[in-house]
Amino acid sequence: MEYQPHLLKLADEWAPTFKMLGDRTRLRLLIALHYHGPGEATVSELADIVGVTLPTASAALQLLADNGVVESFKEGRVTRYKLVDATTHTLLHHLGGTHRH
């Protein structure tokens, strides 16, 4: 079999995404956020859906935001999140993730 260096490059490109998705809480939050579709969800909504505490959800979402997977914005006293990474969005579809609409 001939060596295919582009496959190793592909693994290097995907490794950060899989690292983000490798944590059960982060993956569950992303699937819940993805289900909301193009709209956004609050930290408390996502924490309730996923079944984690608000601080746990907030920390996980902050890590995802720091890595460019989601974006956060304030709406009054509420922080909302939306999925912004197209690669993660596509991968969630491949995993069977759906939208609410």
C-alpha positions, -999 to 999 in steps of 0.1 A, spaced: 0 0 0 13 34 -9 18 60 18 -8 88 17 6 119 35 -26 139 29 -44 115 52 -21 123 80 -27 160 73 -64 153 74 -60 138 108 -41 168 120 -68 191 108 -96 172 124 -79 165 158 -89 198 174 -126 193 164 -127 158 178 -110 170 210 -138 195 214 -164 169 207 -147 142 228 -161 155 260 -197 142 267 -210 175 282 -196 197 253 -210 173 227 -244 172 244 -244 210 246 -235 213 209 -262 188 198 -288 208 219 -276 241 205 -276 226 169 -312 214 174 -322 250 181 -313 257 145 -302 291 133 -315 307 165 -296 309 197 -301 294 232 -294 307 266 -269 290 290 -298 281 313 -319 266 285 -289 244 274 -280 234 310 -316 223 315 -318 203 282 -285 186 289 -290 180 326 -259 198 339 -255 226 364 -254 262 351 -216 266 360 -208 233 342 -227 244 311 -212 279 312 -176 266 315 -181 241 287 -196 267 264 -168 292 273 -143 266 262 -162 261 229 -163 298 224 -126 302 231 -120 276 203 -143 293 178 -170 266 178 -197 288 193 -202 325 198 -217 342 228 -234 375 231 -253 393 258 -289 402 255 -296 422 286 -286 400 316 -288 368 296 -259 352 277 -269 335 245 -249 311 224 -250 301 187 -231 275 167 -207 293 143 -182 267 132 -193 253 98 -171 221 102 -187 212 135 -222 220 121 -216 197 92 -202 169 114 -233 172 137 -254 165 107 -233 135 98 -238 122 133 -276 125 129 -281 158 146 -312 176 134 -328 211 137 -360 219 155 -376 235 124 
